[in-house]
Amino acid sequence: MARWQPNASERLVVAALELFEERGYENTTVIEIAERAGLTKSTFFRHFPDKREVLFGGGAMTGLLVDGIDAAPTGAGPLEAVAHALDMIGAEVFTCDRREFGARRSAVIAANPELREREALKGLGLTASMIDALERRGVPDPTSRVAAELGALAWKIAYERWTDTANDDTFGELARRTLAEVRAAGAMC
């Protein structure tokens, strides 16, 4: 086996998803994931702390989300700053060529309580990061919390819609439309 091979992290994610689909999450080991990817167990642990985390991208999503809020135009309101971040995530992560992978990933997560729990915890962390980023922009509490929670809800709904392989809309289009729907629904309550 070569000492260094490109795209190790991505290969591990793909291998894990395939094995989770074939054998189930509980019946798959880190060693099997590494072997399927043509890598070693130690390489796996250089990229991920455990097999749960392999489907959740480490902290990359948090960084993109915060960068997107930070990069929003100066006069943008809180929800517009969140929408800007969702646009960036759609352009960089949730691209059309990854839609099928996203659908498969969602199915694996839905089938396992431990992965659903991890996804919920990641969502809480992402929401907290949005709150912090909005507060750094000068958005006061509770406005920053409400905007972040609405953004997180819109993200979740948009992602569900985006992973529907019959859908042709980009994630950014879905996120903006869903954010408007969530905002309108909140105004009706």
C-alpha positions as CSV (number, residue, x, y, z in Angstrom):
1,M,0.0,0.0,0.0
2,A,1.3,3.4,-0.9
3,R,2.4,5.6,2.0
4,W,0.3,8.5,0.8
5,Q,-2.7,8.5,-1.5
6,P,-4.9,11.4,-2.6
7,N,-8.4,12.0,-1.4
8,A,-8.2,9.7,1.6
9,S,-10.9,11.5,3.5
10,E,-13.4,11.4,0.6
11,R,-12.5,7.7,-0.1
12,L,-13.2,6.9,3.5
13,V,-16.6,8.6,3.4
14,V,-17.6,6.8,0.2
15,A,-16.4,3.4,1.6
16,A,-18.3,4.0,4.9
17,L,-21.5,4.9,3.1
18,E,-21.3,1.8,0.9
19,L,-20.6,-0.5,3.9
20,F,-23.4,1.1,6.0
21,E,-25.8,0.5,3.1
22,E,-24.7,-3.1,2.6
23,R,-24.2,-4.2,6.2
24,G,-25.7,-1.6,8.4
25,Y,-24.0,0.9,10.6
26,E,-23.8,-1.4,13.6
27,N,-22.2,-4.2,11.6
28,T,-19.4,-2.2,10.0
29,T,-16.0,-1.6,11.6
30,V,-13.5,1.1,11.1
31,I,-11.0,-1.5,9.8
32,E,-13.5,-2.6,7.2
33,I,-14.1,1.0,6.1
34,A,-10.3,1.6,5.9
35,E,-9.8,-1.6,3.9
36,R,-12.6,-0.8,1.5
37,A,-11.0,2.6,0.9
38,G,-7.6,1.0,0.4
39,L,-6.2,2.7,3.5
40,T,-5.1,1.8,7.0
41,K,-6.9,2.1,10.3
42,S,-4.5,4.7,11.4
43,T,-5.3,6.8,8.3
44,F,-8.9,6.6,9.2
45,F,-8.2,8.0,12.6
46,R,-6.1,10.8,11.2
47,H,-9.3,12.0,9.4
48,F,-12.1,11.0,11.8
49,P,-12.3,10.4,15.5
50,D,-14.8,7.5,15.1
51,K,-17.0,5.8,12.5
52,R,-20.0,8.0,13.4
53,E,-18.2,11.1,12.4
54,V,-17.3,9.8,8.9
55,L,-20.7,11.0,7.6
56,F,-20.6,14.4,9.2
57,G,-17.7,16.2,7.7
58,G,-15.8,17.3,10.8
59,G,-15.9,21.0,11.3
60,A,-15.8,22.0,7.6
61,M,-19.5,22.8,7.5
62,T,-19.3,25.1,10.5
63,G,-16.4,27.0,8.9
64,L,-18.3,27.5,5.7
65,L,-21.4,28.6,7.5
66,V,-19.6,31.2,9.7
67,D,-17.6,32.4,6.7
68,G,-20.8,32.8,4.7
69,I,-22.4,34.9,7.4
70,D,-19.2,37.0,7.9
71,A,-19.0,37.6,4.1
72,A,-22.7,38.7,3.8
73,P,-23.0,42.4,2.6
74,T,-22.6,44.9,5.4
75,G,-26.3,46.1,5.3
76,A,-27.7,42.6,5.1
77,G,-30.3,41.7,7.8
78,P,-29.9,38.6,10.0
79,L,-31.9,36.3,7.7
80,E,-30.2,37.6,4.6
81,A,-26.8,36.9,6.2
82,V,-28.0,33.4,6.9
83,A,-29.3,33.0,3.3
84,H,-25.9,34.2,2.1
85,A,-24.2,31.4,4.1
86,L,-26.6,28.8,2.8
87,D,-25.9,30.0,-0.8
88,M,-22.2,29.5,-0.1
89,I,-22.8,26.0,1.3
90,G,-24.9,25.1,-1.7
91,A,-22.2,26.3,-4.1
92,E,-19.4,24.5,-2.4
93,V,-20.9,21.4,-0.8
94,F,-24.4,20.6,-1.9
95,T,-23.7,20.6,-5.6
96,C,-25.8,18.7,-8.1
97,D,-23.2,16.0,-8.5
98,R,-23.5,15.2,-4.8
99,R,-27.3,15.0,-4.7
100,E,-27.5,11.2,-5.0
101,F,-24.8,10.8,-2.4
102,G,-26.8,13.1,-0.1
103,A,-29.9,11.0,-0.6
104,R,-28.1,7.8,0.2
105,R,-26.4,9.4,3.3
106,S,-29.9,10.6,4.5
107,A,-31.3,7.1,4.2
108,V,-28.4,5.6,6.2
109,I,-28.8,8.2,8.9
110,A,-32.6,7.7,9.1
111,A,-32.1,4.0,9.6
112,N,-29.9,4.4,12.7
113,P,-30.7,6.0,16.0
114,E,-27.1,6.7,16.9
115,L,-26.5,8.6,13.6
116,R,-29.8,10.5,13.9
117,E,-28.6,11.6,17.4
118,R,-25.3,12.7,16.0
119,E,-27.0,14.6,13.2
120,A,-29.2,16.4,15.8
121,L,-26.1,17.3,17.9
122,K,-24.3,18.6,14.8
123,G,-27.4,20.7,14.0
124,L,-27.3,22.2,17.4
125,G,-23.7,23.1,17.0
126,L,-24.3,24.6,13.6
127,T,-27.1,26.7,15.0
128,A,-24.9,27.9,17.9
129,S,-22.2,28.9,15.3
130,M,-24.8,30.9,13.4
131,I,-25.9,32.7,16.6
132,D,-22.2,33.6,17.3
133,A,-21.6,34.8,13.8
134,L,-24.7,36.9,13.8
135,E,-23.8,38.4,17.2
136,R,-20.4,39.3,15.8
137,R,-22.2,41.2,13.1
138,G,-24.0,43.2,15.8
139,V,-27.3,41.3,15.8
140,P,-28.7,41.4,19.3
141,D,-30.1,38.5,21.3
142,P,-32.9,37.2,20.8
143,T,-32.9,38.3,17.2
144,S,-29.7,36.4,16.5
145,R,-31.2,33.2,18.0
146,V,-34.4,33.5,16.1
147,A,-32.6,34.1,12.8
148,A,-30.3,31.2,13.5
149,E,-33.1,28.8,14.4
150,L,-35.2,29.8,11.4
151,G,-32.0,29.4,9.2
152,A,-31.4,25.9,10.7
153,L,-35.0,24.9,10.1
154,A,-34.9,26.2,6.5
155,W,-31.6,24.4,6.0
156,K,-33.1,21.1,7.2
157,I,-36.2,21.4,5.0
158,A,-34.2,22.5,2.0
159,Y,-31.8,19.6,2.4
160,E,-34.6,17.2,2.5
161,R,-36.0,18.7,-0.7
162,W,-32.6,18.8,-2.3
163,T,-31.9,15.1,-1.6
164,D,-35.1,14.2,-3.5
165,T,-33.4,13.0,-6.7
166,A,-36.4,14.0,-8.7
167,N,-35.8,17.7,-7.8
168,D,-33.7,19.7,-10.2
169,D,-33.4,22.9,-8.1
170,T,-30.0,23.8,-6.6
171,F,-29.6,23.8,-2.9
172,G,-29.2,27.6,-2.9
173,E,-32.5,28.0,-4.7
174,L,-34.2,25.6,-2.3
175,A,-32.7,27.2,0.8
176,R,-33.7,30.7,-0.2
177,R,-37.3,29.7,-1.1
178,T,-37.6,27.6,2.1
179,L,-36.2,30.4,4.2
180,A,-38.9,32.7,2.8
181,E,-41.5,30.0,3.5
182,V,-40.3,29.6,7.1
183,R,-40.2,33.3,7.6
184,A,-43.8,33.6,6.3
185,A,-45.0,30.8,8.5
186,G,-43.4,32.4,11.5
187,A,-45.2,35.7,10.8
188,M,-48.6,33.8,10.7
189,C,-48.2,32.4,14.2
